[in-house]
Amino acid sequence: MKTINLGHSNIQASSVALGIMRMDALDVAQATKVIDTAADLGINYVDSADIYGGGQSSTIFGQALKQAHVSRDQLYIQSKGGIVPGKRYDFSKQHILAAVDGELQRLGVDYLDTFLLHRPDALMEPEEVAAAFDKLQTSGKVRHFGVSNFNPMQVDMLQAALNQRLIINQLQFGIMHTGAIDFGLHTNMQDERSLNHDGEMIEYSRLHKMTIQAWSPYQYGNFAGIFLDNPKFPELNNAMQALADEKQVTKSAIATAWILRHPAHFQVVLGTMNPEHLAQNAAGADVTLSRQEWYDIYFAAGNDLP
């Protein structure tokens, strides 16, 4: 398994991570098998959040980790907080501290390697976030910090108040969610793809050495569904299948490889709880696409160049 250095940290993380959002649907034995499979594949990074399964995903993971053949110190464990489901986003010091304490208890660990603010809070006060991060770091509860779904200006505003470097921005990105690169390719054009909806997130992250973690890599739209084997996307699936046959992997591996081919050095978050599918998806970390293969997939997804 290829590894990447996360941001400015000393974390050597697997290029794909295990996302446990759906682990609440498993029993402990099933979850243990997922963790063991991930470890066997060389995946050493786990991503959770306090809202996944209402917290149950983290609880099941914590129970399963005690039975798995991989130990806590062999893994990097990440969680996210800041969402109060159906009510608000909350980056108050009190909420951040409580979110971390709750996750530590559910996960059954003494510290988080990384903690991310889950989505931008319109009422964010950077100095209050900074006070929470300082307390979490000095107490040893969190070692590194990041954000999720932030645009560059939001990152800058927060970073200016912090004593820690933000090392991660977790964003949706994949073959059918390419807005972050479309507008750059269509610079100086007036078509729809030239619109910059989110800021120069990829360029900013590369300049500031922040790792982008790609979530929902096989989704199209905003949770509209999976594009793999979807009859809505015959050209894309045919092109991916041809490459998969040539490289003796699955289409999902090609989808993973497509993201990892980008020089921004993404980390791909894999959310499947099926051990067989996990192995197939992760195999993309060992596939390197040529420049033309990368662009061929991009075109097959319905994109174009000026």
Rosetta blueprint (number, residue, H / E / L):
1 M L
2 K L
3 T E
4 I E
5 N E
6 L L
7 G L
8 H L
9 S L
10 N L
11 I L
12 Q E
13 A E
14 S E
15 S L
16 V E
17 A E
18 L E
19 G E
20 I L
21 M L
22 R L
23 M H
24 D H
25 A H
26 L L
27 D L
28 V H
29 A H
30 Q H
31 A H
32 T H
33 K H
34 V H
35 I H
36 D H
37 T H
38 A H
39 A H
40 D H
41 L L
42 G L
43 I L
44 N L
45 Y E
46 V E
47 D E
48 S L
49 A L
50 D L
51 I L
52 Y H
53 G H
54 G H
55 G H
56 Q H
57 S H
58 S H
59 T H
60 I H
61 F H
62 G H
63 Q H
64 A H
65 L H
66 K L
67 Q L
68 A L
69 H L
70 V L
71 S L
72 R H
73 D H
74 Q H
75 L L
76 Y E
77 I E
78 Q E
79 S E
80 K E
81 G E
82 G L
83 I E
84 V E
85 P L
86 G L
87 K L
88 R E
89 Y E
90 D L
91 F L
92 S L
93 K H
94 Q H
95 H H
96 I H
97 L H
98 A H
99 A H
100 V H
101 D H
102 G H
103 E H
104 L H
105 Q H
106 R H
107 L H
108 G L
109 V L
110 D L
111 Y L
112 L E
113 D E
114 T E
115 F E
116 L E
117 L E
118 H L
119 R L
120 P L
121 D L
122 A L
123 L L
124 M L
125 E L
126 P H
127 E H
128 E H
129 V H
130 A H
131 A H
132 A H
133 F H
134 D H
135 K H
136 L H
137 Q H
138 T H
139 S L
140 G L
141 K L
142 V E
143 R E
144 H E
145 F E
146 G E
147 V E
148 S E
149 N L
150 F L
151 N L
152 P H
153 M H
154 Q H
155 V H
156 D H
157 M H
158 L H
159 Q H
160 A L
161 A L
162 L L
163 N L
164 Q L
165 R L
166 L E
167 I E
168 I E
169 N E
170 Q E
171 L E
172 Q E
173 F L
174 G E
175 I L
176 M L
177 H E
178 T L
179 G H
180 A H
181 I H
182 D H
183 F H
184 G H
185 L H
186 H L
187 T L
188 N L
189 M L
190 Q L
191 D L
192 E H
193 R H
194 S H
195 L L
196 N L
197 H L
198 D L
199 G L
200 E L
201 M H
202 I H
203 E H
204 Y H
205 S H
206 R H
207 L H
208 H L
209 K L
210 M L
211 T E
212 I E
213 Q E
214 A E
215 W E
216 S L
217 P L
218 Y L
219 Q E
220 Y E
221 G L
222 N L
223 F L
224 A L
225 G E
226 I E
227 F L
228 L L
229 D L
230 N L
231 P L
232 K L
233 F L
234 P H
235 E H
236 L H
237 N H
238 N H
239 A H
240 M H
241 Q H
242 A H
243 L H
244 A H
245 D H
246 E H
247 K H
248 Q L
249 V L
250 T L
251 K H
252 S H
253 A H
254 I H
255 A H
256 T H
257 A H
258 W H
259 I H
260 L H
261 R L
262 H L
263 P L
264 A L
265 H L
266 F L
267 Q E
268 V E
269 V E
270 L E
271 G L
272 T L
273 M L
274 N L
275 P H
276 E H
277 H H
278 L H
279 A H
280 Q H
281 N H
282 A H
283 A H
284 G H
285 A H
286 D H
287 V L
288 T L
289 L L
290 S L
291 R H
292 Q H
293 E H
294 W H
295 Y H
296 D H
297 I H
298 Y H
299 F H
300 A H
301 A L
302 G L
303 N L
304 D L
305 L L
306 P L
